[in-house]
Amino acid sequence: MPVSPLAARAVQLAYDPGISPKGGGLPGLTVLKNVVNSINMFAIIAVVGALAVSLAVWAWGHHTGGHQAEANGKKGATVSAGAALGLGAANGIVAFFSGLGSQVH
């Protein structure tokens, strides 16, 4: 009985190539890790600055009666807090979804 082209394609998609992440396979991995760590630190420092400015705008808007400035300060503080959460949790989020993806068969 001949195999239909669709069934043959499904068999190809189900084939496990046996590839998994492994450190040390390429040169420069430590340099790349250092670059990414430095970018993450730079971003965290920038978020601290953005949070400080947002809180100052929020306080200034509140004390001067500038409702638009107050709302923008609140929005900036919320976005800064979310960015700090994302930057701090980035490694854990990637590890979680990578582990979840490795369970798919």
C-alpha positions, 0 to 999 in steps of 0.5 A: 500500500503506497504512502500518501505525500501528506502521511510522508510529510507527517512522518518527516515532521515527527522525526526527532533530530536529536538536537539540544542546547549545549554550552561550549560548542562555539568559541566566544560563548563567555564573551556573549554572556558578558555582553548580554549581562552588561546590556541587562545591567545597563537596562536596569540602570536606565530603568532606575533613572526612568523610575526616578524621573517618573516619580518626580513628574508624578509628585510635581503634577500632584503638587501643582494640580497638573493632572496630565503630568500626574497621570503621565508620572503614574504611567511612567512609574508603572511602566518602569516597575514592569520593565524592572520586573521583566529584566530581573525575571528574564533569565527565569522566564527563558529557563521556564519556557525552555524547559517547557519546550523541551517537554514537547514530543 
